[in-house]
Amino acid sequence: MTISHPISFITVRRRFDFRGIEIGRWVTPTERDRAADRFYRALCDLMTTLQGPENLISLRGTLGMQYGIGGRPGVSAHYVPATRQLALAKNAGAGSLAHEWFHAFDHYMGSRAFRSLGKFGFASSGWLGGALQKDHPLNSLLSTCFKTILLTEDGTAPSPLFQASKDADEQLKVLYYAKPEELCARAFEAFIEDSTPNNSFLVRGTVYSDEANAGLYPKGMHRQRINETFQDYFASLGAALYREQAKAG
């Protein structure tokens, strides 16, 4: 990707039609400009991998972004369902963008793919909880993604990824890694890191990291099957969005 002019966060917002982008007061102009360029390149790479248009990345203009605002101790990035904001910390958010974007997408699809989830429901949690799915071919493909991530190939038991995540939670005495929205976000990270182009600001650590060594990212044939289902889903979704744009234009 060749960029012939300086990238600002205004460029990012206009290209992808984000609802808004907020920058922290302690972010210097140099840090801001460097971050804008990294965001832009990472989001373009994400769009290429997902084979969809710009409005997929901003979730039809409903997603807001923050950089260097409201950081939490020990948290490099987070997604806030109540405000539909994706936030990255100033000095520690690199590599977390794909994970948090999928949280936003998972949340966006909750009420669109399933009935009676409420405005804070995630599609992945709805699927695992047996929520009634809205009848649509794309929703069926998304459900296949969740099934492939969360269950064994025959659909009768938790997947190796799910089991490793439950084991990690038991050791840490928390419920975090085994939440369906976290499992699916980490599976999406692996799909993105295995794709071309590869961008370490967008994602990193799904192959070589302590979490990867602990089995908290998919491995082997399970990883390959997950990647294939995500590929099928996003290719179909992207094609549908492009057709919609062509009709509107």
Phi, psi and omega per residue, in radians:
M1 nan 2.110 3.136
T2 -1.760 2.222 3.110
I3 -2.060 2.076 -2.987
S4 -1.711 -0.020 -3.113
H5 -2.427 2.739 -3.141
P6 -1.053 2.453 -3.132
I7 -1.735 2.285 3.034
S8 -2.093 2.991 3.075
F9 -1.190 -0.380 3.019
I10 -1.140 -0.714 3.071
T11 -1.041 -0.794 -3.135
V12 -1.056 -0.845 -3.093
R13 -1.099 -0.780 -3.106
R14 -1.210 -0.689 -3.110
R15 -1.096 -0.776 -3.027
F16 -1.794 -0.068 3.122
D17 1.069 0.753 3.021
F18 -1.122 2.609 3.124
R19 -1.035 -0.611 3.107
G20 -3.137 2.763 3.053
I21 -2.307 2.143 -3.131
E22 -1.907 2.429 -3.121
I23 -2.048 2.358 -3.120
G24 -1.133 2.627 -3.081
R25 -1.196 -0.356 -3.129
W26 -1.656 0.106 3.084
V27 -1.473 2.116 -3.136
T28 -1.283 2.788 3.092
P29 -0.968 -0.678 3.121
T30 -1.137 -0.801 3.101
E31 -1.081 -0.717 -3.140
R32 -1.060 -0.837 -3.088
D33 -1.170 -0.687 3.113
R34 -1.132 -0.740 -3.141
A35 -1.150 -0.710 3.136
A36 -1.031 -0.755 3.131
D37 -1.108 -0.730 -3.136
R38 -1.184 -0.745 3.081
F39 -1.024 -0.829 -3.076
Y40 -1.047 -0.865 -3.128
R41 -1.104 -0.739 -3.130
A42 -1.127 -0.739 -3.117
L43 -1.230 -0.600 3.031
C44 -1.119 -0.726 3.102
D45 -1.145 -0.677 3.087
L46 -1.086 -0.770 3.132
M47 -1.070 -0.716 3.106
T48 -1.080 -0.799 -3.128
T49 -1.123 -0.697 -3.096
L50 -1.427 -0.153 3.084
Q51 1.006 0.654 -3.124
G52 -2.220 3.013 3.132
P53 -1.451 3.111 -3.083
E54 -1.044 -0.634 -3.063
N55 -1.238 -0.226 2.977
L56 -1.182 -0.719 -3.079
I57 -1.151 -0.686 3.138
S58 -1.600 0.097 -3.128
L59 0.939 0.967 -3.132
R60 0.997 0.688 3.066
G61 1.328 0.199 -3.119
T62 -1.607 -0.248 -3.032
L63 -1.620 2.283 3.007
G64 -1.809 2.745 3.136
M65 -2.267 2.610 3.061
Q66 -2.313 2.519 3.054
Y67 -2.324 2.129 3.097
G68 1.251 0.520 3.137
I69 -2.179 2.372 2.962
G70 1.028 0.693 3.125
G71 -1.094 2.576 3.092
R72 -1.897 2.495 3.137
P73 -0.983 2.199 3.096
G74 1.372 0.031 -3.120
V75 -2.012 2.062 -3.087
S76 -1.507 -0.380 -3.120
A77 -2.807 2.683 3.083
H78 -2.773 2.812 3.068
Y79 -2.084 2.361 -3.090
V80 -1.944 1.816 -3.113
P81 -1.045 -0.642 -3.063
A82 -1.056 -0.591 -3.116
T83 -1.978 -0.011 -3.094
R84 0.907 0.891 -3.131
Q85 -2.033 2.324 3.025
L86 -1.819 2.117 -3.027
A87 -2.163 2.346 3.039
L88 -2.076 2.409 3.084
A89 -1.228 2.752 -3.043
K90 -1.119 -0.772 -2.990
N91 -1.987 0.058 -3.027
A92 -2.429 0.185 -3.050
G93 -1.576 -0.188 -3.091
A94 -1.041 2.324 -3.130
G95 1.637 -0.127 -3.072
S96 -1.799 -0.077 -2.972
L97 -1.134 -0.766 -3.130
A98 -1.094 -0.733 3.140
H99 -1.052 -0.858 -3.098
E100 -1.251 -0.584 3.082
W101 -1.087 -0.709 -3.133
F102 -1.171 -0.613 3.018
H103 -0.977 -0.799 -3.140
A104 -1.096 -0.749 3.131
F105 -1.141 -0.785 3.122
D106 -1.011 -0.747 3.103
H107 -1.184 -0.779 3.134
Y108 -1.007 -0.699 -3.079
M109 -1.411 -0.200 -3.091
G110 -0.922 -1.023 -3.100
S111 -1.399 -0.215 -3.138
R112 -1.584 -0.487 -3.127
A113 -1.747 -0.388 -3.057
F114 -2.315 2.702 -3.136
R115 -1.635 2.534 2.960
S116 1.104 0.581 3.091
L117 -1.532 -0.388 -3.052
G118 1.486 2.903 -3.003
K119 -1.283 -0.225 3.125
F120 -1.833 0.119 -3.084
G121 -1.372 2.474 3.054
F122 -1.699 2.486 -3.138
A123 -1.050 -0.705 -3.119
S124 -1.092 -0.747 3.108
S125 -1.170 -0.681 3.094
G126 -1.063 -0.749 3.130
W127 -1.088 -0.849 -3.105
L128 -1.142 -0.544 -3.138
G129 -1.465 0.031 3.087
G130 1.397 0.411 3.114
A131 -1.109 2.629 -3.130
L132 -1.260 2.113 -3.103
Q133 -1.444 2.424 3.025
K134 -1.288 2.362 -3.031
D135 -1.286 1.905 3.092
H136 -2.849 2.434 -3.134
P137 -0.970 -0.654 3.134
L138 -1.173 -0.644 3.106
N139 -1.149 -0.603 3.087
S140 -1.138 -0.699 3.097
L141 -1.153 -0.671 3.104
L142 -1.142 -0.712 3.097
S143 -1.087 -0.612 3.070
T144 -1.098 -0.662 3.061
C145 -1.032 -0.862 -3.098
F146 -1.103 -0.748 3.130
K147 -1.067 -0.743 -3.120
T148 -1.151 -0.650 3.136
I149 -1.242 -0.778 -2.899
L150 -1.638 -0.381 -3.057
L151 -2.140 2.835 3.015
T152 -1.154 2.935 -3.043
E153 -1.049 -0.576 3.117
D154 -1.496 -0.023 3.051
G155 1.309 0.301 -3.033
T156 -1.867 -0.101 -3.051
A157 -2.688 2.850 3.064
P158 -1.054 2.499 3.114
S159 -1.193 2.858 3.066
P160 -0.988 -0.651 3.106
L161 -1.118 -0.786 3.123
F162 -1.084 -0.774 -3.107
Q163 -1.156 -0.757 3.109
A164 -1.088 -0.634 3.138
S165 -1.211 -0.715 3.068
K166 -1.091 -0.728 3.130
D167 -1.099 -0.717 3.125
A168 -1.114 -0.735 3.113
D169 -1.091 -0.707 3.137
E170 -1.118 -0.692 3.128
Q171 -1.167 -0.657 -3.105
L172 -1.556 -0.150 -3.111
K173 1.015 0.815 3.087
V174 -2.393 2.953 2.909
L175 -2.087 1.706 -3.121
Y176 -2.460 -1.131 -3.038
Y177 -1.070 -0.577 -3.073
A178 -1.551 0.028 3.014
K179 -1.106 2.384 -3.096
P180 -1.022 -0.628 3.141
E181 -1.181 -0.534 3.094
E182 -1.334 -0.727 3.084
L183 -1.007 -0.798 -3.074
C184 -1.260 -0.592 3.088
A185 -1.156 -0.679 3.116
R186 -1.228 -0.627 3.064
A187 -1.124 -0.682 3.091
F188 -1.129 -0.719 3.061
E189 -0.935 -0.818 -3.114
A190 -1.082 -0.743 3.095
F191 -1.027 -0.769 -3.121
I192 -1.202 -0.738 -3.113
E193 -1.177 -0.495 3.113
D194 -1.392 -0.142 -3.054
S195 -1.605 2.980 3.040
T196 -2.064 2.308 0.090
P197 -1.363 2.786 3.124
N198 -1.831 2.315 -3.038
N199 -2.424 2.004 -3.049
S200 -1.290 -0.285 3.020
F201 -1.309 -0.540 3.128
L202 -1.334 -0.785 -3.101
V203 -2.809 2.578 3.015
R204 -2.884 2.737 3.022
G205 1.651 0.139 -3.125
T206 -1.481 -0.172 3.101
V207 -1.955 -0.822 -3.094
Y208 -2.080 1.705 3.077
S209 -2.982 2.907 3.094
D210 -1.067 -0.697 3.127
E211 -1.144 -0.705 3.107
A212 -1.124 -0.722 3.116
N213 -1.108 -0.499 3.130
A214 -1.466 0.041 3.130
G215 1.415 0.347 -3.079
L216 -1.553 0.031 2.914
Y217 -2.155 2.614 -3.117
P218 -1.094 2.648 -3.099
K219 -2.296 2.805 2.942
G220 0.955 -2.383 -3.098
M221 -1.144 -0.568 3.110
H222 -1.099 -0.754 3.107
R223 -1.085 -0.738 -3.135
Q224 -1.109 -0.735 3.137
R225 -1.151 -0.694 3.084
I226 -1.076 -0.819 3.142
N227 -1.010 -0.715 -3.129
E228 -1.148 -0.693 -3.137
T229 -1.230 -0.680 3.052
F230 -1.104 -0.734 3.123
Q231 -1.026 -0.813 3.141
D232 -1.089 -0.780 -3.082
Y233 -1.143 -0.915 -3.041
F234 -1.240 -0.544 3.043
A235 -1.103 -0.722 3.128
S236 -1.218 -0.718 3.112
L237 -1.118 -0.809 3.133
G238 -1.046 -0.754 3.123
A239 -1.075 -0.704 3.127
A240 -1.138 -0.691 3.134
L241 -1.200 -0.665 3.093
Y242 -1.157 -0.682 3.080
R243 -1.097 -0.706 3.116
E244 -1.090 -0.751 3.101
Q245 -1.093 -0.709 -3.119
A246 -1.113 -0.698 3.119
K247 -1.171 -0.692 -3.116
A248 -1.246 -0.537 -3.068
G249 -1.535 nan nan
